[in-house]
Amino acid sequence: MAILSSEIITNLLIIFLTLVAVGAIYFKWSFNYWKRKGVQSPPASIPFGNTGGSVFRKVSLGEEVKNIYDEYKNKGLKYAGMYFLAKPIFLVFDPELVKTIMTKDFQYFTDHSNYVNEEVDPLSGHLFSLKGLKWKNLRAKLTPTFTSGKMKMMFQTLVDCSDELINIMDKASEGKNAIDIKDVVGRYTTDIIGSCAFGIECNSLKNPKSDFREYGKKVLELDAFQSLKKFFSMCYPEMLHIFKVAITKKDVTKFFMNVVNETVNYREANNIARKDFMHLLIQLKNNIKIQDEDSDNLKQNSNSGEVGKTLTMPELAAQAFVFFLAGFETSSTTLTFCFYELVENPDIQETLRQEVVDVLEKHNGKLSYDAIMEMTYMDKCINETLRKYPPVPLLNRVCNKTYKVPDCCLVLEGGTLVFIPILGIQRDPEYYPNPDKFDPERFTSENKSKRHAFTWLPFGEGPRACIGLRFGLMQTKVALAILLKNYKFTLNSITETPLTFDAKSAVLSVKGGVWLNAEKLRE
């Protein structure tokens, strides 16, 4: 018996060592993929290639890719390669090549690599992740919901949500309490998006533990396992399909699906029309063509014109979900970094405050859509914030079919994953001298004309550019106008400087938060 046991152990050990050897040989062969194509790439380590730091959450993926960009772009290269596990990834450095991929040759790069499985993960079927014809058709349907007319329609909702923001700041100012600005503006944008996307008063500013706030944070807080799933969803989505894996957590899916179903059923049963995104989605569900009508003409009938195949309830829920998620997090992230730079540069803060005051005086003290559009220095400050701190620090595309890279002999195979390192490009001193300096004047018309247009890409570009950028900018501007008009901000000593990025966050985020002091200004 002892001899038999010894033989079993020996055989198992041989099998194990053989598998290890085969795996090592496979990885070594895979890690030579770019070398065989004549493309330079950093040394890769088994098993995670060049992404071990971000997989183990020691550094954010955006920073990891930026480090590769800095090293290989400084060698004069227009592109390089990297790996996640054995997956080769093509990194594009040259703005002209980025432009070609995102616009001129878009037909080769129509899709994001993100995993979509509407059967097991219904909230994954949103516009950002959908592919091919399904994406194209949905994009065409949703585009009319983000016109300037629709933004004007929702503007008052944004202003109404600001009353409680003022109350919170007043209390902090009176008590001389430090403010975690990311938390406060995150609750503010949650209330706005909750109202505009779901027609629900979230009351996150009054109740920081509101359901919408908690579930919104839950989506973006990644533990080690969730982080690994995100990597696989981007690089090996076919494997997740085989095993029918859901990326969205079950309780998150249940919460948002229930909210959407209850909201839609209630509105339709009671013939309720509101000036919000949910109303526009319901119109699409009921096959009613959306037009850029006057904001008072909300209730339409089926004679308004058909748009073809209607939105199903799961599709409607997925669009509301991604609008909520992208809307509250990216805007609150932008506001957080913007306020940090304003307190670090008090002269810029004062210049921006004076613009807000001057424009509002021209509009009889009323904050309106037209007033916000006149705040041009605010545009520059926001653009510079997005330049230095893009909430989504890299874009991905999939090469759909064999593609010859212009002006060279390199051919990309169908299925190749492409990364566009936004953080690297937007902090490149070739395009932005002294890139760590916060300088809104980089975005004057004259200065913008001197550099390549595709060196500023926080919203992407081309047919897959962010559809909700108008809304995101609008709520960012409203918050800045309201807060700077009433308060002067300084940095609280709780803030850890220099800022470091949180490797556990799905978007660019500050580790430890940005803490401010608010001083109430006299009228």
Steps between C-alpha positions, in 0.01 A plus 500: 500500500784736589668424168172569315456833682858595419442427130182714496681792663789465255265492202307803626825686551614414147165620358521822703858574394411420138208746511724765655763445231242510220348815650840667528585411139162632384546831683857539374382439143202737544721773648698503175192589294593865456867420442397272212306795353789742545325700773685601815347411837614497864609167654195300610473286813310174545204492541368858475729638231536876552195548725610336825506831687140583416372143542642500854374859543839650573455757223208598278484358147502853359832574672644163398424569134625860534836372624534287186394800290764725660780248448427405140367831373830657615675258265318668213256214446146547369377182665609208718364172636413360841329191646227399742560132573579371149277761332695742278388863521592769247579842653455803274712809576486714186201742494466470123478121527250540785293724272517244218384219727219698661368675189640433151535121542228467762344208309794286616465609865127539564483313832616531857632174637263502796308184581128493417266217598145626530371155593694462826590866554219720360662825614804424282295571185554875505622734228862512618547123470273398212663405173445509126158569353328481839719784628448702181121471513479586870737794460276640225195466727663661803683787329191731496473465880824695551444810286537850641121523505478196728772645726299821538198285583682337792690808619260609772519154658874554547444838664227362728740234630744771612298633796616223731856544372493856632365379837784250539762763415341751739518252787860409421595867475330594829654206685835536324481133410716341231308394188572184304419667171480172303236369739293820494503553123452124451178518701399810303555334161325186628193710581512663155541176306247320718248769418584529128557129429238348729272785598563421867601730784805318635565751781865393516603845622265468796566129549853388404388136543218523244449189288604670178820631654590164655430295188675755279817473710469123511531475121832686501660348810702205372634226723782282366262246343280767344808675365619177337155447348516851352834418336363178354186678381719739301767260373331159492124565472451174309605302810237674710241416236593132518454491877205746495658736752317815615724801554238712677438387857166323547366738765593802283317348201195421712487852646525687170270264309233536771531879506464526122204261484316678780568846353394409145187314613394785729549769234319307231212404728453861609591670171782696663750697289807665653780705355762228541696224332263228619212661311706496182586131549133417555421672170754275328353196675159592362635556150451876510754703307686753712515848355679810623171653603437788735535390860130562570386261228583178686198279448500350155288232342588214270438717195825684571685255275642154551866422552497130417566232761410621847711483815424200719475551877845344564650723229331804649632408845854454366501848341365663818761308702801610294371858483473500879838337553697707250316820587550508875854360517681678217353840588574465872854387415551803274362735766727350765817552297384843385446618857840363598667706229294809588614490863860438391470799263296764688553760227326269251223436752446875539500560123239228452289629788501850352384364165211319670397816686526721189299263278226452760468878540428522125224241549336672801665260744323200347698186416375392159619278216591807295695649792700181545587499129649849533753392765794450263776509763313222681519297177877546499530391865291189444688412180833535678372282786393234252839532330695441817258254662293313238245294700540215249879493450505268198268400216475156347399383155497161328640457152205329327692375197851490356635856489821639354633786709558805273855590393660180627502125436320403822176304459261458795305176512125497553423485871805701607428718804602866464568741789510878457688636806314826565683575827836459326410711196341780708803523729754491220728807516526497119135608484463666841825660622545470877206251506469485879417871512130587507458766231152574360656724233605186314141500375479838336404477132852603400674237714262222399567572133874443554469134602347189354128471580543137607729588790191573716267202520315482834172429318652294220448606139331387183175301477555344845566828681317534832135563421433666837784752501262800485316383809820422691646841427172671587472352848870567563452866407188539714680367809803723441285811444288446810790418732749762382237774507436435869825362647874537499685168526838410646678167543459324835809336652323159502563478125804289422727683256629445244187324380523128426249308292293224659593170331175342624274740311355430155551866405778748579451577869696650789625273773388645833274761341526877455402689815414870486408792725206716389467867592159659444522816291294807577242606244 
